[in-house]
Amino acid sequence: MGSVPAGGPPGEGRAERRGIPGMMPRVTSDATRMRPWSGDRAPAGWGLGDGQAIPWEYAPAPESRDIVGLRERYGLFINGREVEASDKGAFQTINPATEEKLADVSRATTADVDRAIAAARRAQRRSWGNLPGRERAKYLFRIARILQERSREFAVLETMDSGKPIKESRDVDVPLAAAHFWYYAGWADKLEYAFPGRNARPLGVAAQVIPWNFPLLMLSWKIAPALAAGNTVVLKPASTTPLTALLFADVCRQADLPPGVVNIVPGPAEIGMHLVSSPGVDKVAFTGSTGVGKLIQRAIAGTDKAITLELGGKAANIVFEDAALDQAVEGIVNGIYFNQGEVCCAGSRLLAQESIVGPLVEKLKDRLATIRVGDPLDKNTDVGAINSRQQLDKITELVAAGVAEGAELYQPACDLPERGWFFRPTLFTGVAQSHRIAREEIFGPVLSVLTFRTPEEAVEKANNTPYGLSAGIWTEKGSRILSMARRMRAGVVWANTFNRFDPTSPFGGYKESGFGREGGMHGLHAYVRLEDR
Amino acid sequence: MATGRSTAPGRAGSRHGAATTVSVTPPRIEVRKTYKLYIGGAFPRTESGRSYLVTAADGTPVANACRGSRKDLRDAVRAARAAFPGWEDRTAMNRGQVLYRVAELMEGRHDQFVAEVAQAEGLRPDRARAVVDRAIDRWVWYAGWADKIAQVLGSSNPVASDYFNFTIPEPTGVVGLVAPETSSLLGLVSRLAPPLVAGNAVVALTSETRPLPAITLAEVLATSDVPAGVVNVITGLKRELVPVMAGHEDVDSIDVWGVADDARRDAELAATENVKRIIRRPAGTTDARFDWLEDRASERPEWIAAYLEMKTVWHPIGV
């Protein structure tokens, strides 16, 4: 490893020049540079203790909403056309930062879902399934290009509908979504090289149900590989975040994608269950909670449907005493406060080696004081709004349980907006493995700090969970990185970084975090049937 | 019961040639084999004290097999869990050699397997011989994959940032295998070798009606270099044992190949409790008609892949 420049993982600057999102660390260094003192602590004369907020206000830097032509009402997208729900029903989608209605969205009925499945089947048989791979590829390249062209429109709409900071939707969600289509576009006519000795045939119609934490990005993870392999899809977006999926319908139209290849049916959870249970679908792909994942696995029990599940997590972020602590602090912050902690692979359990837990927690508290919570459309915001009232209640309940069970709560003194669903970045010390906050997925900006003495104890504690989605390892010793990575029962292991994603990099869980991979060559496997050549 | 031994060639008393000169010597009474379970490297009887009558394909009674219980199955899962880390940590080449040695030892018992398969499945000797030949060869085919599958399924991934990013396969853990009902030996071997070569520990429920060749295979495994607990073999009634296996929280994957069609849904429902990986027969195939002698159908790297998890590691590139 060698020494690492302070302020971010190695190569961060170069990556940014190439247009790769730098996520939080960038803002951090700006914020810390603005301090009128040097070092981590405020001098005594400033009258500031650790953990106190910066004593001045940032000027607002709101992103313009003009780019989004928000409509009053959005329909379903079935067979290439925008249509009303069969019973004319609709539901509201709310801006979680203001609690104001953004739009009415048609609520699909079971009959609508059946029509969408039939359209997808026709398209698979007549157009898409017979299209040569190289032609499918060009459609997917078109989609990638249009997403890039309309990137700011998607970013602003995503932030309005989900509550995530514009910094993240602009620099992470939308570029990665476009990159996913770009990556899988190139596979469409090269499947024979992905599966040597086998013919890869499409499965047919894919039923896809996605969550609200990365609405457009999860859509791209689902649709891009499915289409590349020759499948058609019926996708149900989350009921709190349907808008970017419906804007994506417009991208499909602009790309002249044949009707029925992509169908989008917003609606409640029952609609998702109807979709995956339908005998008309050949493949089920779900991202969401482990609880719902089990219900979906039950729904297809006894059938021949293929299935992939990307479920919850309770990732350990393990910091050894030789780690570059300032760099680790940035990684820990990015690991748990990125997207308000509403991330299945969030590093929600910090495992710190006992010898450094004191200074590490001090630095973390210091760093938390500089995190800006507030208007998601403000370009300086680090932590935006919690996606829904329901989710805010869940976070609040679990944090209360943490206090009740005896863990020590720390929250920085920051003002929250008067309206909207916000939660302060939260850090618990003195957490025992048996505490609910150490076992249950909170899906919020809540970090639990636990300690270990030996690498063996770190492995034991990290793996002591039914989940197994991701893990983080912080050490300057390369061989330890690899030995720890090997012993993590988790599908993604980040060394000296956290929450990195790339279309070429397979993502998915061990154990109750689900099965199957999304991204990379492995992501194709979920959408093909292999036959003898 | 009485005819159990008679079809095993090479085990009749002819080696005791000296005895033939004395015509009054009474006929030698054969020492019959007790068919037991195979758990954690030992051959216990079922803790339940129960047995069930196994007949040859023609209906002739052959032996009392253990009617394994819920508790036997739990013991087997515990043994498998304990054995898993050691087996996973073996080098790939070593795992390949261990599986190859199973083929070597089966070759030494070739005639016994032919007799048992012929008896269990009602096959003519030449057909039974082909089945046993193929079972041995199948171990060899899968053994060779041990140190290659990671190269075929793994990847280094060209991410758009300064990280060395690679994906490697790792075994899932403890696999519950409901063995094919029809093909007592070749079907079992064809389903057992893939999870094993991938580095998993296995609890196998044998064919219910034709369990005896599987127990003999267990005897081969016990005297080969497969570590104790890596393979455990339970005989008994599937309607009793499949629900326990499917619902067991410490079983990570279940192969439902040998589950009867009308019981598969219930088994899969129970398996969702801990998000088990459910491995099914290819759509459109049946257990009874599957042609295990067909290499193209039965030798599939994707059958190994079904028992592997893909792990992706991001390692920074810096100075």
Interface residues (C-beta under 8 A of the other chain):
Chain A: M1 G2 S3 V4 P9 P10 G11 R14 A15 R18 I20 A179 P196 G197 R198 T290 G293 K294 Q297 R298 A301 G302 D304 L309 L311 P466 G478 I481 L482 A485 M488 A490 G491 V492 V493 W494 A495 N496 T497 R500 D502 T504 S505 P506 F507 G508 Y510 K511 E512 S513 G514 F515 R517 G520 M521 H522 H525 L530 D532
Chain B: V152 S155 N157 P158 V159 A160 S161 D162 Y163 N165 T167 T172 D252 R264 R265 D266 E268 L269 A271 T272 E273 N274 V275 R277 I278 R280 A283 R296 P301 E302 A305 E309 M310 K311 T312 V313 W314 H315 P316 I317 G318 V319
